[in-house]
Amino acid sequence: MVRRGAVVVAVALVASLGMWGGSAQAVSPSPCLPKVARDETRVAATISQHFYKIMHHLSDLVKNNPKLAAGATRTWESVKFGVDRKFTMTLQADGKTYSFMLNVAPTGGPFVTAETATLSSTTVGAVTQTMSVLTLDDSALQSVVPSTKSSGQVAVAATFVNDTSRPAGQQTKKTATFTLTNFLPTGGDPHGPRNGSFTWEDEPGIGGYFQVNDSLLFPSPCPPNPTGAVVSLATVARWYTASDGSVHGRSDAKAAGGQIATGDQKVAVICTNSPATNPSHPSSSYWMEKLEDGTGTTVTTASKTTPPTLTGAPCDSGFGAIPKTTDNSTDYDFTQPVTFPGQW
């Protein structure tokens, strides 16, 4: 799982982008923090709920024997509450890859595809890699079951790697990306269907990262947003375990659009340290945010440094240069692959 402390810091960083109205000011509690935190948490929770909307059909179908067996394909089918559900599983010619498909239809009507997936596993020497890809189509389900309030698609690509040649406690790596396409949850969304992605990588005993590309409403008064304008957001939280067992972290974020003037962007960074005795609870050692104009020139800035207790500097240099308060020459590059110290 994603290291909880790093995600909390990332959410706090996102909130800080929304709480600053364009002039330097001291760090202070903000009404935006709980609102933004609830928004991102709600997205994660509703994705899980919508997985169940489709996956419960699978669990219901496979309780019985397949209706059809032909070569490497097995098909389950049943009708329930006026919905004809057909689930097909096929072992591909390589003997290692399974494909899955769930089709649904009104009784006697045409089928549509509500879910597709593949699962494969390979072993080369000491390394075993398992990969899965899953796409859920709530719009397809809605076309057959009109009571379905959600719409759009959710795609998941996940990889699990186990390398027994690596040191004990550092032999696994897990990555996953959730991609939303015109996704509208059952309860609706104040800024309409979402398009975005959430990626994490977790390497137990080493480190990991959590990356978000999303659209958000920074509600009033963060700053005022009477028209419900949408902000485009990019956030990357990274962490790693140092040789003394402490966990060092850094979160970067940028936001544009919405209440931010055209061409401008907000940039923010938080650096953290966690003691070896309590690695899941980071404390902030440095915070900075700034407003840049279209040329990259700093318009306004605010920052705060907390005297570090675990390292000689508030920000670990292993994460790269810290964004300058004066210009954009060392701003974090969100277009590059995410890296952290010790990464596989």
N, C-alpha and C positions, 0 to 999 in steps of 0.2 A: 504494500500500500504506500501511497504518498506520505512522506514524513509530515505529520499534522502541523508541527510548528512552522515549517516552511510555507505551507499553504495559508496559515493564519497571517504570517507576515506579508505574503503576496496580496491577500485581500486587504490588509491594512494599507498597503502601498497604493492599491487601486483607489481606496477611499480617500487617501491623502490627495490624489490628483483632483478629486472632485470638491474638496473642501476649501481649496485656496482660490480666492476670487480675483487674483491678478495683481496683488501687491504684496511685498514682503511682510511677513507677520510671524509671530512666535508660534511654535507648535502648541496646539490646544485641542481639547476634545471637540469632536465634530458630530453633528446630527447625521452627516452623510455616512459615517462608518457603519452603523447597524443597517442602514438601508441598502448600501452596496453589498455588504456581507450577506444580507438576506437574499439579494437578487442572485448572486453567484451560487449560493447554497441551494436556492430554489431550483436553478437550472439543473444542478447535479441530481437533486432529489427527483425532479420530474422525469429526467432521462431514465432513471431506475424504474420509476413507475410505468413508463411507457414500454420498457422492455417487457414487463410482465403482461401488458395488454396482449402482446402477440405470443410471447413464450408460453403462456398458460395453455394456449391451444395445442402446442407441441406436447407438453406434459400429459395432457388429456388424451391425445391420440396414441402415444406410444405405450400407454398402459395395456393396450391390446396387441395381439399379433398383427403383423402387416397383412393387408388385404391382397397384396400382389408381390410376388418374388420373381424377378426375371433377370438372370445373370447376376451382375454385381449391383443391381438396383432393388431396393425395397420401398414399398409404398403403403402408407397408412391412410385410411380415409374414413370419415364418419360425418354425419349430419347432426347438428345440435342447435336448437333454437332457430331453425330455419337457415342455418349457415352450413354449407358443404365445405369441409376442410380436408385438404389433401397434402400430406407431408411425404416428400420423396428424399431418400438417401441413396447415394451412389458412391461406390469405391472406384476411383479413377484407374486408368490403365497402369499408372506407375506403382500401384499397390500401396501407396503411402498417403494419398490425398482423398479425403472424403468431401463430397459436396452435398448440400442440403437445400431444400426449397419447400416453402409453405405457400400453397395456393388456397385462396378462399373464393367462394361464390355463393350467391343466393341459390336456394334449392332450384335446380334445373337451369340456372343461368350460367353465363360465361365466367371462367376463373380469372382472377387477377393474382399477381405475386405480392405477398405481404412480407416475405422474408427470404433472403438467400444467404448462404454461408459456405465457407470452405474451412477445412481443418487438415493440417499436414504436419508431419514430424520427420526429421532427418537426424541421423547420428553419423558424425565423422570423427573417428578417434575418440577423444574424451569429451567431445562437445555434442550435446543433443539440443536441437532447436525445434520448438513447436510454434507454429504460426496459425493464426485464425483471422478470418475476415467475416464480418457479419453486417448485413444491411437490413434495417427494419423500415417498412414503408407504411406509415400510419394513414397516408392519403388513400392508398390502395384498400386498406382495411375499412376506412370510412366509406368508400364507395359501395361496399357490400353491407356494412353494419352502420347505418346512418347515425346511430346513437353515439358512435365514436366521436368525441369532441376534439381530439388531437389530429394534427395533420403534419405533412412533411416527412422527411426521412432522417434517420440517425444511422451512421455507419461507424463501425468499430474495427480497427486493425490492431491486433495484439501479438506480441512475440514473447516467448519465454525461453531463455537460454540457460542451460546447465553445463558447466565446464568443470569436470572433476579434477583437472590438472591444476586448477587454481588453489590458493590457500584456503583452508577450512574457514567457513563463515563468509567467504567472498566468491562463491561458486555460481551464483545465480544473477541473472539480469532480467528485469521485466520492463517492457515498454508497451504503451497503449495510446492510441489516438482516437478520440471521439470527434466526428465531424457532423455538424448539424446543417441541413439544407432545408430552408423554408420551414423550420420546425416551430410548430405552435402547440404548446401543451394544452391539456384539458382545461386548465383554469385561465387560459389566455395569456397574453404577454402585453404589457403596456406599450411597447414599441413594435408590435407586430411580429411576424415570423422571424426567427433567428437564423443567421448564417454565421457559423464560427467553428472553431476547433479547440480542443483541450488535449494536451499531450503530456504524459509523464513518463519518466524513466526512473526506475528504482534499482540500485545496486547495493544490496544489504552489506554493511560493513565498509562501504566505500563512499557512496553519495548518490545524488540524483538530481532531477530537475522537474519542474512543473511549468508548462507553457500554456498561455491562454491567448487566443485571438478571438475577439468577441465584440459585440456592440452593446452599449449600456445607456441607460438613462441616468444621468446625474441629476436627481430631483432637487427642486428648490429647497433650501437656499444654498446650493452647492456648485456654482452660483445659481441665481434664479433661472428657471427653465419653463416659462409659461407655455411654450409651444410644444413641449415634449421632444425637443431635438435630440438626436442620437449621436453618441460619441463612439468613435472607432478606437478600440483599445488593444494594446499588445502588452503582455506581462510575461516575464521569465523569472522564476525563483529557482536558485541553485544552492546546493549544500554539499559538504563532504566531511568525512570524519578525519580529523587530524591525528598525528602519531600519538598524542597524549590522550586520545579518546574524546576530546571535545569536538563539537560540530560547529563549523564555520559556514555562514550563509550570506547570500546576497540576492536581493530582488530588484529588478529593473522594470520600469513601465514607461509607456508613452501613450498619449491620448491626443486625438485631433477631431475636429468637427464638433457638432453639438453646440454648446454655448461658447466654445473656443473660436476666436475670430478666424476667418478663412486664411489659410496659409500658416497660421501659428500652430504650435503644439506644446503640450506640457510634458516634461521629462522628470522622472523621479527615481530615486534609488534608496534602498535601506540595506545596511550591513548589520549582521547579527553574529553573536557568539553564544554557544551553549556550553555549560560546564560538563566535564566528563562524567560527573555523577548524576546529571540530569539532562541528557542530550536532546530530549524531545521538547525542551522549553527554552527557546532562544530569547536573548535579550538584545535590544537594539543598541548598537554602538555608534551608528552614524545614520543621519537622515538628511536628504536634500531633495528639493524640487525646484524647478525653474520653468518660466514661460519663455519660449523662443519664438522669434518672428520667422518669416519665410526665408530669410537669409541665414538662419542659424544663430543670429545674434541674441544674447540673453536680454530680455526685457525686464524681468523681475526674478528674484530668487529668494529662497529661504532655506536655512539648514540648521542642524543641531548635531553636535558631537558629544557623546557620553564617554567619559574616561573609561577605556577598556580595562577589563580585569583579567583577561586571559591571553591577550596578545599585545605586541608592542604598537600596533596600529589599529584604528577603528575598523578598517576594511582590509580583508585578506587580499594580497596582491595576486594570489593564484587565480582570481576571477577576472583579472585584467584591470585596465585603467579605470579609475572612477570618473564619471562625467564631470567636467569642469563647470564651475558656476559662472564663468565668463564667456564661454563660447561652446560650440558643438563639436570641437575637434576630437574629444574622447567620449562622445556619447556612445552608449551601447548600440551595437549593430544588430537589429532584430532580424535582418535578412540572412545572417550566418547561422550555421548549425550550432546548437547549444552544447557547450562543453563545461566540464568542471574538473578540478584536480583529481587525478587517479582514475578517471573514467576509462572503461574498457576500450 
